[in-house]
Structure formats: structure tokens, C-alpha cells
């Protein structure tokens, strides 16, 4: 490992006037933005800055079933359908387990036995 690989970089700090100019630019951008969710505070968020710079994909891929979608709305609806189905399967599995336990008498044994 090179010595240059272990070198740590300090973050660049903006001076007072540069920070003020940057904040004014972000506030002007937020005021000009038609999106009501864009505020001057959210424009300082590194994740929001990264999302603004990144391009949206042309196709979306569902990792559960392998389907491809050309529109983001269709993809989001499809993913929510998978999530709802997963919740339904979990509820059904819990009901089946409870029925199995009841049929083996796990819940009635303790009620029939009185150790008073």
C-alpha cells in the first residue's frame, strides 16, 4: 500500500462570503423552482444535490419478477403491488401457523390445566 493511498483529504470549507453567495444562489433557485418541495434547506442536502444531477433511467427493472417498465409510475405501481402481496402472504402464513398450533392444542392445554 502506497503512502499516497492512506492520505486523508480535508473537506474544503467555504469562506463567509462564498458561503453567503452559495446560500443566496440556492434560495434564488428554490424560489424559481416550480416544485413546492424544493426549499433552500433541501437544496443544501447532498443527497438532493446528487439526485438533481443524476439522470433518470430509461427503463426500470423489477428484481422480484424480472419485468421491465418504460414509465416510472407503472414501475412504482408494480413494486407496490409486490409489497402488498408480500404483506398478504405474511398475514396468511401467520394465520396458518396459528391454526396449526390450535389444532395441536398448544393454546388449549394451558387453559385446561389448573395448578391451583
C-alpha positions in Angstrom: 0.0 0.0 0.0 1.4 3.4 -1.0 1.7 6.2 1.4 -0.4 8.3 -1.0 -3.2 5.7 -0.7 -3.6 6.4 3.0 -3.6 10.2 2.7 -6.7 11.8 4.1 -8.3 14.7 2.5 -9.8 17.5 4.4 -13.1 18.9 3.3 -13.0 22.3 1.6 -14.6 24.9 3.8 -16.1 27.9 2.2 -15.4 31.3 3.5 -18.1 33.6 4.9 -18.7 35.5 1.7 -18.6 32.4 -0.5 -21.0 30.6 1.8 -23.3 33.5 1.7 -23.2 33.7 -2.1 -23.9 29.9 -2.3 -26.8 30.2 0.0 -28.3 33.2 -2.0 -27.9 31.2 -5.2 -29.7 28.2 -3.6 -32.5 30.4 -2.3 -32.9 32.0 -5.7 -33.0 28.5 -7.3 -35.6 27.4 -4.8 -37.8 30.5 -5.4 -37.6 29.9 -9.2 -38.4 26.2 -8.9 -42.0 25.2 -9.7 -41.6 22.2 -7.4 -43.1 23.2 -3.9 -40.8 20.6 -2.2 -37.6 22.4 -3.2 -36.6 24.7 -0.4 -33.3 26.5 0.3 -32.7 23.9 3.1 -33.3 20.9 0.9 -31.0 22.3 -1.8 -28.1 22.0 0.6 -28.8 18.4 1.2 -26.0 16.3 -0.5 -28.5 13.6 -1.5 -30.8 16.1 -3.1 -27.9 17.6 -5.0 -26.8 14.2 -6.2 -30.4 13.3 -7.3 -30.7 16.6 -9.2 -27.5 15.9 -11.1 -28.2 12.2 -11.8 -30.2 11.2 -14.9 -33.3 9.1 -14.7 -33.1 5.6 -16.2 -34.9 5.0 -19.5 -36.2 1.6 -18.2 -37.0 0.3 -14.7 -36.4 -3.4 -13.8 -38.4 -5.3 -11.1 -36.0 -7.5 -9.2 -38.8 -9.7 -7.9 -40.3 -10.9 -11.2 -37.9 -9.5 -13.9 -40.4 -7.2 -15.6 -39.2 -4.1 -17.4 -41.1 -0.8 -17.4 -40.6 2.3 -19.5 -42.5 4.7 -17.2 -41.6 5.3 -13.6 -45.3 5.5 -12.5 -46.0 2.0 -13.8 -42.9 0.7 -12.1 -43.8 2.2 -8.8 -47.4 0.8 -9.0 -45.9 -2.6 -9.9 -43.5 -2.6 -6.9 -46.3 -1.5 -4.5 -48.3 -4.5 -5.8 -45.5 -6.8 -4.9 -45.2 -5.2 -1.4 -49.0 -5.6 -0.8 -48.9 -9.2 -1.9 -45.9 -9.9 0.4 -47.9 -8.5 3.3 -50.9 -10.6 2.4 -48.7 -13.7 2.3 -47.2 -12.9 5.7 -50.7 -12.5 7.2 -51.8 -15.8 5.6 -48.7 -17.6 6.9 -49.3 -16.3 10.4 -52.9 -17.4 10.3 -51.8 -20.9 9.1 -49.3 -21.2 11.9 -51.9 -20.2 14.5 -54.3 -22.8 13.0 -51.6 -25.4 13.2 -50.8 -24.6 16.8 -54.5 -24.6 17.7 -55.0 -27.9 16.0 -52.1 -29.4 18.1 -53.7 -28.0 21.2 -50.9 -25.5 22.1 -53.4 -22.9 23.2 -55.9 -25.1 25.0 -53.5 -27.2 27.1 -52.7 -24.4 29.4 -56.3 -23.4 29.8 -57.5 -26.9 30.8 -54.8 -27.4 33.4 -55.4 -25.8 36.7 -52.4 -25.9 39.1 -54.1 -24.1 42.0 
